[in-house]
Amino acid sequence: MNVLLINGSPHEKGCTYTALAEVAAQLERHGIQTRFFHIGNRPMRGCLACGRCKDGFCAFDDDGAVECAKLMREADGIVVGSPVYYAGPNGVLTSLLDRVFFCGSSWLVNKPAAVVVSARRGGASATYDRLLKYFMKTSMPIVTSQYWNSVHGMTPEDVRQDKEGLQTMRTLANNMAWLLKCIDHAKGVIPLPENEPWTPTNFIR
Ligand SMILES: Cc1cc2nc3c(=O)[nH]c(=O)nc-3n(C[C@H](O)[C@H](O)[C@H](O)COP(=O)(O)O)c2cc1C
């Protein structure tokens, strides 16, 4: 079993990473492999609504979005991390996620996922809610913790002092490990839900 942790901050080893690393270390204690994808500081186009998604992936494969999507498809579980920017996620991250989710709902369905956010001071809860919307729309089981999954800090050292935030990260990892093991155990015993074909209604009369 393996979990992909997406660091949606331009800072490779910043606050978001520090929170994600706590989740990863605890997952590893449960025998679950972890892998990081760092969004970095490369330019990332948004969804062009071109409708040219191909085989579950965005048609534009030149900026890391498809690379990330392929890692997400391989993973048994996903943790998306973001710094808080103006009480929302990093726009570069939402550009990537729009493109992954618009094309990839067929392979994302039923995959457990969680959000982790890092704020200096405010806006963590709004950012958390915004990112959860991707999973809620895609029939993905959401993994929670003992509190909303956030840490506070301007620097990684600040985050390391946020003892409750780090505990929240470890509890999240415990819950993710438990759910992944339950799903693995149920393979071949309990069938996946059978959903009806989508009947879109666009409210055009
Ligand atoms: C453009 C920008 C906007 C930000 N807006 C907020 C904000 O609304 N609330 C907040 O608490 N921190 C805000 N911050 C601070 C970062 O969210 C915070 O320091 C975070 O922990 C940085 O994580 P990182 O080291 O992983 O990039 C902002 C930072 C930037 C660069």
The ligand as a Tripos MOL2 file, in Angstrom:
@<TRIPOS>MOLECULE
LIG
   31    33     1     0     0
SMALL
NO_CHARGES

@<TRIPOS>ATOM
      1 C1          0.4510   35.1320   -1.2340 C.3       1 LIG1
      2 C2          0.3790   34.7030    0.2200 C.ar      1 LIG1
      3 C3         -0.8130   34.8180    0.8910 C.ar      1 LIG1
      4 C4         -0.9070   34.3810    2.2100 C.ar      1 LIG1
      5 N1         -2.1230   34.4790    2.8400 N.ar      1 LIG1
      6 C5         -2.2480   34.0180    4.1080 C.ar      1 LIG1
      7 C6         -3.5200   34.0300    4.7730 C.ar      1 LIG1
      8 O1         -4.5400   34.4010    4.2360 O.2       1 LIG1
      9 N2         -3.5620   33.5770    6.0510 N.ar      1 LIG1
     10 C7         -2.4510   33.1250    6.7070 C.ar      1 LIG1
     11 O2         -2.5660   32.7280    7.8510 O.2       1 LIG1
     12 N3         -1.2370   33.0580    6.0950 N.ar      1 LIG1
     13 C8         -1.1190   33.5000    4.8200 C.ar      1 LIG1
     14 N4          0.1010   33.4160    4.1800 N.ar      1 LIG1
     15 C9          1.2260   32.7670    4.8880 C.3       1 LIG1
     16 C10         1.3610   31.2730    4.5350 C.3       1 LIG1
     17 O3          0.1360   30.6470    4.3300 O.3       1 LIG1
     18 C11         2.0050   30.4950    5.6840 C.3       1 LIG1
     19 O4          3.1920   31.1040    6.0960 O.3       1 LIG1
     20 C12         2.2550   29.0450    5.3210 C.3       1 LIG1
     21 O5          2.5100   28.3270    6.4850 O.3       1 LIG1
     22 C13         3.4420   28.8970    4.3490 C.3       1 LIG1
     23 O6          3.5950   27.5220    4.0110 O.3       1 LIG1
     24 P1          4.8220   27.0220    3.1180 P.3       1 LIG1
     25 O7          6.0720   27.2740    3.9250 O.co2     1 LIG1
     26 O8          4.5900   25.5800    2.9170 O.co2     1 LIG1
     27 O9          4.7910   27.7920    1.8430 O.co2     1 LIG1
     28 C14         0.2320   33.8540    2.8690 C.ar      1 LIG1
     29 C15         1.4390   33.7420    2.1710 C.ar      1 LIG1
     30 C16         1.5240   34.1690    0.8590 C.ar      1 LIG1
     31 C17         2.8380   34.0320    0.1230 C.3       1 LIG1
@<TRIPOS>BOND
     1     1     2 1
     2     2     3 ar
     3     2    30 ar
     4     3     4 ar
     5     4     5 ar
     6     4    28 ar
     7     5     6 ar
     8     6     7 ar
     9     6    13 1
    10     7     8 2
    11     7     9 ar
    12     9    10 ar
    13    10    11 2
    14    10    12 ar
    15    12    13 ar
    16    13    14 ar
    17    14    15 1
    18    14    28 ar
    19    15    16 1
    20    16    17 1
    21    16    18 1
    22    18    19 1
    23    18    20 1
    24    20    21 1
    25    20    22 1
    26    22    23 1
    27    23    24 1
    28    24    25 2
    29    24    26 1
    30    24    27 1
    31    28    29 ar
    32    29    30 ar
    33    30    31 1
@<TRIPOS>SUBSTRUCTURE
     1 LIG1         1 GROUP 0 **** ****
